[in-house]
Amino acid sequence: MTKLVGIVAKTQSKEALATARRTFRVITDSGLTPVPEAELSRTAKLAGGRPLNRMKVDLLITLGGDGTVLKAIQEMPNPQTPILAVNLGRRGYLTEIEPEDLEKSFTKWLKQDFQMEAQWCVAVSQNDRRIGNCLNEALLLPTVPDKMLNVDVSQGGRRIIKARADGFMVATPTGSTAHSFSAGGPVLETSLDVFAVTLIAPLQPVKSIVVPADKKIRVSLDKPGPTATLVMDGNPMKEIRHGQPLEMRKSSVSARFVRFGDTFLQRGLRRLASERENV
């Protein structure tokens, strides 16, 4: 059966477009069928374009940074599709290879000389209605600038914390190196079955708490205080009002990444150290 290989790229980037054309040729030369995302197909003039939400492929190659990877995870129809992430961004915590390694890495994938790394998501719901899944974090931010949220957070019917803060998030181990870390949360090893519950600039001295992921987290907004915008992996989703609690739990959905060596934690710590050296 013909293998289909999807290509998603940051179309505003000339480097990403050039790499997409190169990726298209690599796939074609290997005897497989490239399937570029529809906008990429139009912009880079590549045949066979298909919307990302209809892209049923055997492998998805992302060309960009973490944002490109997260967009792919949110929109692709089969969350089990393996992702080979090429780093064309600044941080690239979720990415695996640099552009110069594309041909070599694709050959390794063809020969099945790789490891598959699964990273679970957090599922967000309200009144038992699913809102969606996110790989990094579910974040609440005030809808009114310069106003602090009043959050009441519980798990398993017991309060974890009640606090005033500039924001609130529940991060997975994968997302612990992203916004949660910037706000003072810990870096978590991805094999851990835990969440990082992190407050942004809280009035209280506690910034982050690690809790087990086997029970739902419930967060509600108290008055006085503004309503909040729910942001999932960087995408604003909806307004959360007072008396409209959210539930967050470990999702049955996991993102799957093609890896060739280091674990996510090893790569993340190395890239964090590199950022500090470049400051």
Secondary structure, 3 states (H helix, E strand, C coil): CCCEEEEEECCCCHHHHHHHHHHHHHHHHCCCEEEEEHHHHHHHCCCCCECHHHCCCCEEEEEECHHHHHHHHHHCCCCCCEEEEEECCCCCCCCCECHHHHHHHHHHHHCCCCEEEEEEEEEEEECCEEEEEECCEEEEEECCCCCCEEEEEEECCEEEEEEEECEEEEECCHHHHCHHHHCCCCCCCCCCCEEEEEEECCCCCCCEEEEECCCCEEEEECCCCCCEEEEECCEEEEEECCCCCEEEEEEEEEEEEEECCCCHHHHHHHHHHHHHHHC
